[in-house]
């Protein structure tokens, strides 16, 4: 199984809590004006990478707290990324996923792969980037409407539960 990758940051401290391996996927339907990664919008291009290769690269650094899935839109490649997230969890690490969708939209999705990726996500940064609500002082996100969602607690509660920094 492969992921179409726009880029990788092997050691990031801005894409979620702790030292992270950040994978930016290619392709996004949202096209948010002012997006930080507009080169990831097209579904053309990118580099197909095998899940095993991504996971092996991730495992090379024992200092990593986890992996971050960003983009582009990770939920457009939900099947492969859910499997990658499963592998990361199997290694005892965590998963942060950025999305232009809201938790509410994803949680009612009829797509089994979308549900699988959501369930394999620990921290979800949700919502489209809104240029009018830009705020560079926010933790791990770019606009005021975006939320940091504790997915496990949210799924158990049946509603979005905000993440509390630990």
N, C-alpha and C positions, 0 to 999 in steps of 0.2 A: 504494500500500500504506500502511496506517495502523497506528499503535501507540495503544493505549488508555493514556493517561498520567494518573497521579495527581498528579504535580507535577514541577517542574524546579528545580534549583539551578544557576544559570548559572556560578557561580564557587565551587567547593567545594575545601577543602583536607583534608577528613576522609574522603572517599569513595574513597580510593586515593592512590597516589603523585603528587605534583605538583598543579598547578592544574587542576581538572577540571570538566567539564560533566556534571552528574549528572541522569539521567532516572529517575524513580520510576514504574514501571508499575502499573496497576490490576489487581488480582486475584492471589490467592495461595491455594493449597490447603492450605498447612501450618498456618496459624493458631497459630503458636508463642506460648504464654503469655508475656507480658512483652515482646512484639515492640515495637521502636522505632517501627514504622510500621503500627499496627493498622488505620488508616483505609484502607490499601491492600488489605486482605484480600478484601473483597467484589468479585466480578466485575462487579457493577453499578456504574454511575457512571464517574468518570474523564472525560477529554476525548480524543476521537479526534483524533490529529494525524498529518498526512502525513509520511512519512519525509523528504521533501525539505524540509519546513518545519523539522523538528528539525535536520537536517543544516545548513541555512542558518543557523539560530540558533547552532549549534555553531561554524561557520566564522567568525562575526563577531568572535571573540576569538582573535587569533593567539598569545596567551600560554598557551592551554590545552595541556596535555600530552596530554590524551585525554578520552575519554568514559567515564562509569561508568553501568552499567545495573543498577538496583536495583529495589526494589519494596516490595511485591508480589513476584511470582516472574517474572523475565525469561524463563525457559524455557517459560512458558505462552504467550508471544508470540514464540516462537523464530524463526519464519519472517521476520517483519518486522524483528526486532532483529538477526538475522544479516545481513540486507541493510544495515541502518544501520551495523553494525560494519564491514562490507566497505567502505562509503563512507568511514568514519573512517580505516581503514587506508590507503585510497587517497590520503588527504590527509596521510599520513605520521605519524599520531597513534596512540595505543594505546587498548586497550579493557580495562576492568575490569568483571567481571560478578559480582554477588552472587547467591547461590542457597541455598535451603534443602535442595537435593539435595546429595549428595556427588559428588565427581569420579568415583568408581567407579560410582555409579548412572547418571550421565550418559554415561560412556564406553561402557557396554554397551547404551544405549538403541537401540531399533530405529527411532526417529524421525529421518528425514534432516534435518529442520529443527533438531532438538536437536543433532545432530552438527555441523551447519553453524555454529550459534551457539557451540558449544564450541570449534570450530576457529578461529573469529574472535575468541576471547577470549585476551588475553595473560595476565592475572592473574585467577584465579577465587577468590573468597572463598566457600568451600563449607560446607555443613552447616546444620542448623536452629539457631536461637537457643535455647539451653537456659538458662532462668532460674537454675537451680541452679549453673550454671557461669559465671555473669556475672562479667566482669572488665573494668572500665573502663580499665585500663592497657594493654590489648592494642592493637596497631597495626591499624587499619582493621576491627576486628570486635568483637563484644560478648560472646562466650562462649568458654571454653577449648577446646571441641570444634571450633570453626570453624578452618579452615586457609587459609593463603594459598598457592595452588597456581600454579606456573609451568606454564601449560597446554602451551606448545610443547614444553618439555622432558619433560613428563609423557606426552604423546602419543607422543613418540619413544621413551621408555623403557618404555611400556606399564604404567606405575604412577604414582601421585601423587608428584610431585617438589615439595618445598616451595620457595617463592619466596624468594630472597635479596635483601634491599633493596640497591639500587645507589646 
